[in-house]
């Protein structure tokens, strides 16, 4: 326990993004460790024990969050979004989450800098994104008994992204490719175990192989096109200006 706490402190000292670690540890308790069975009243006692086990980690989270915000304000790297309502920022966060999903499954149009939008998002774009995320979350909760990896993977992805979705904007970027590295572990969990389930039958195995080959071919083509912009700084930022 002390080693975990020490490692958590070092991680937070290096970068504030690990504030979501206690949350992801709880997800792992649900699956694949199966230390708790669901979210019903019968599981409350177990949930309390799991939360108490991770309480020292949760205590550190607000401390480092406040420290990070104070540091960013002092360095004028943060512009408190007083001109946007909280509702507008929630809608913007939904759009950002949708963009991250797209970048994971279709990594085209990558950019060195995605400038942050200063205006509220258009309802025609943001509202469907928000409703889609809510509907997907409800659907995965309903299927959690049969396929817990889908819910755990989705909550990992979305939960780890929360600090960088723009509810409190930091820096000039709206989203950033580098923010996806840890959240996409959750999506990979969901994809890999879904393929594993499909492989239970002969037809499913062939389908899984077909999806894998097709996916690799498409991703390789997109990647080959993208890497050309990383040859020189001028090419990188010309590409950024185009995007």
Steps between C-alpha positions, in 0.01 A plus 500: 500500500781744585683416178182571300450829684862604441477414130175698474662806658793479258263465205300805610819697551598425141161568338148570638324258262541200742234653730263246347704201622280420806198497270663259254607271786134475602411407143757220509339378824176460303668323209717302446572454873127457581549611862148642504180381338313784336367821649194380694430542874647157572837622372513819708706346777762382251503839329561671834795269564646567156460875543659490846790303355567779251414792729863626530512525118169688485619744769798599283286573194343835607833614649682459170206634298497826698879524486499448123233764442686753715821431311332534160331826600831637627662415165200650311463170319136476597213722399208445733202456266286765669356598162358148453229351718556162662239354264694626200818344636320168552384508138853584388633209707254266324629620161858446613422146622343424162812631326722277713285198409537587133877540532526157662304314233597723208832682568481730199540876505742489792644836592782644711255747656120503505423859608238537771169649389419813695131498406233259620452200271208488260205309645460310176842342560529493878155375600512182286851435636380533859188289447703237315749473787219471756317237294817296452576514873148381591517221243834377636369507858206284391736248336754503786393160636578320175785717373659689790811582296296736280380709793839496677681591179260783423511645854881474495511692172254769601606526865869548427411766240287710736790721622591595141160534336493876547272540801787715630703592188877496537731625227404581142389153393146370491614139474845343462613166357728444800201503736366183336787267592367385840124534433523282190611207716134473599385490138765239422373286790149518358611418146737215589257317729216545250718333237579228753126440550446489124774236472291250693363354175661417168297763313583753769871422472495561125306821554752614762791423266327689219438804718860493622648481150267770364566724799877463473492575127295816547704622798826434313380708205391788725826483696715501187327816384538663842870432564605706199411815695751412772810525282571866575358770726381701200307203362350429843360847546391538138298185564368652822392815315321285242314299766 
